[in-house]
Amino acid sequence: MNITFAKPQYLWLLLVVPVLVLYLINECKKIRKVASSFLNTNNESFTAHTSDQIFVRLWIKGIFRIVAWICLVFAMSGISWGSVSTPVQRNGKSCAFVFDISYSMMANDAPKNLTRLEASAEYAKMLMDYMDGISISCVLAKGDGVIAIPQTEDLATVYSLLDILSPKLMTSQGTSLGKGIEAALRSFPSSSSKAPVIILFTDGDETDSSLQPALNKAMRSGVSVVIVGFGTERETEVTAGDGKTTVKTALREEKIKNICAEVNKKNQSGKDFSFIKTAHTKFIDASEMSSAVKVIYELRNIPQDKKQLSAQDILTGFANQEDAVTVSYEMQSVDRHQLFITLAIILFVLSLVISEFSIKNLKLISGAAAIVIMPMMFSSCSTNFKDAKNILESTWNWYHKDYNKAISGFTETIDSADKNGDDLTKQYALYGLSVTYLMQNEKNASMERLEQISPDAPVKIKFASYYNAGIIAQREGEYEKAISLFKLALLVAPDDINAKVNLELSQTQESQKAKEGRQEMTPASENKDNESDVEKTIFNRMRENDQKQWKNYENQERNSSVVDY
C-alpha cells in the first residue's frame, strides 16, 4: 500500500506527540496521588470513583485526545492511499513524440540505408501530415528524458527538430526509455481536456530497465503508449559514444511485446477494469505493411467496430472526427483526509463522554447512537449528499484551475443523477461541466453540454446557460444565433445589463456583417453624428476592450520564447 501526503510539511506537528504523552503521564500521576488522599473508599457515594478509576479515565481521555490530534495532522497533510478508476471526459487528442537518440539508433539497418534515427524522423514527418488539430510535444530520451518542445500546434518547430536529431543533442550516457516516457507525461498540461497519447520511436535497447515501470505509470494516468520499433532483429555493429568501443544492437521486438503484454494484463484486469475501456500499450513494427495507419488509429481514437474503414479514409480525414468526445479512465489515489477529520471529531467527543459516564452508561449511549445512525446511513439521502458533495468538490477544483478533476467530478455526478433520476442535480452538474470546458476553450464541447440543460432547470442555471451559449455563438461569429440566445436569457432575467449589452452588440455586428460582408464592424460613432447615448456607451466599451486585448497580445508576444534549433 503506497501512502502519500499532499502537504508533508504538516507532519512536523507530530513532533509534539511525545511531549504530550510525557505531560499526560505526569499529570495523571499527580491527580491520582491527590485523589487517593481525600477519597473515602468506605463511603458508598465514592465506590464508583476510586483513585484508580479516576486515573484510568483521565488516561483514556488524554490518549483519545492525542490520537485525535494525530488524525487531525494526517488530515491537514492530505494523506491518501489506495487507488480508484475515475472517468475523465476528453475532447480531441494531444500527442507526445519520444525519440530514442541513443547511439544504438545510429545503426543503418532501416529501409533505404537510413539509420534508425533518420527513419524515425521520416516516420514522424509522415504522421504529422495527418495530425491536423492534434497538439504535439517532443521529448528526447537517452540517459535521461528532456522535453525539447512543449505542447504546440506549430508544426514548423517540430519539423526543425526532426531535421537535426542526433545522439550529440544530449551528453548523458546510456539509454533510459522510462525517463523519456516520464518526461512525456510531464509535457501534457494538467488542465488540458485532450486525451493524451505517447508515441515512442525506439529499437528497444535500454540500459536501466525503466521502460516497464514508466508504462505502468502512464497507463494508471490514463495515457496510451504506442511503441514504434525501428531496425531489424539481426544484430548490427555500431560505435558507442566514446568513439572507440563497438557494440552489437538489434530491434528487441520480442522483449517490447512481452513488456506491453505484462503491462496491459496488470492494469486492465480486476474489478476496476473489467467493464471499461481504458489506456493501453501497443508495439508496432515500423517495417510492417500499413504500420502508420495503425498509429493513426490510435491518434484518431478509431473504435474497433470502425476499423474496417480503408486506410485512405483514415488518412484523408473521413474518420477524423469519429468519437471526438471520449471517456478515459485514470487511476487516482483516494484522498483520506475526510476520514481522519471524522475520526478526530469522534475521538474528541469520546474523550468527553468517557470522563462523564460510567462503562454501563457508555454501552447504553453507544447502542442508542447506533439505532439512530444506522437508518441514516442506508437512506436515500446519502446518495443525494454524495452528489452534492461531488459538485462542491468539482467547483472547488474549478476555482483552483484543476480542470481535469473538475471534469471527472461533474461527469461522475451526471452519471449518478441519471441513475437515480435526480434531474435537479444533473442540471447543476451539466452547467458546471460546460463552464469547465469553456475555461479550456473547448467551445463545441461546452455548447453541447449547455444544449442538454432542461428548460425546467432552476432560473439561475437556465439564464446562465442561455447567456454562456450566446457568448460562445458571438465568439464564433454566429450573431443571429447569439441574438436569439440573449433574448431567451433576457426572458429569464429581464434586468440583466450584461445580456442587454451583448444583445445590442450582436445585433449591430449582424447588421454590419450583412451590410459589408465581413465580421469586423466599424464603430457607428465614426460614421453617424446622431447616435444615441446607449450606442455611444456600447461602442466606447468595445474600443476599451479592443485596446486591452491588443495590449495583452503585445505583452504575450514580448514574453514568448521559442527554442531556436
Secondary structure by P-SEA (a helix, b strand, c coil): cbbbbccccccccccaaaaaaaaaaaaaaaaaaaaaacccccccccccccaaaaaaaaaaaaaaaaaaaaaaaaaaaccccbbbbbbbbbccbbbbbbbbcccccccccccccccaaaaaaaaaaaaaaacccbbbbbbbbcccccccccccccaaaaaaaaacccccccccccccaaaaaaaaaaacccccccbbbbbbbccccccccaaaaaaaaaaaacbbbbbbbcccccbbbbbcccccbbbbbccaaaaaaaaaaaaaaacccccccccbbbbbbbbbcccccaaaaaaaaaaaccccccccccaaaaaaccccccccbbbbbbbbbbbcaaaaaaaaaaaaaaaaaaacccaaaaaaaaaaaaaacccccccaaaaaaaaaaaaaaaaaaaaacaaaaaaaaaaaaaaaaaaacaaaaaaaaaaaaaaaaaaacaaaaaaaaaaaccccccaaaaaaaaaaaaaaaaaacaaaaaaaaaaaaaaaccccaaaaaaaaaaaaaaaaaaacccccccccccccccccaaaaaaaaaaaaaaaaaaaaaaaaaaacccccc
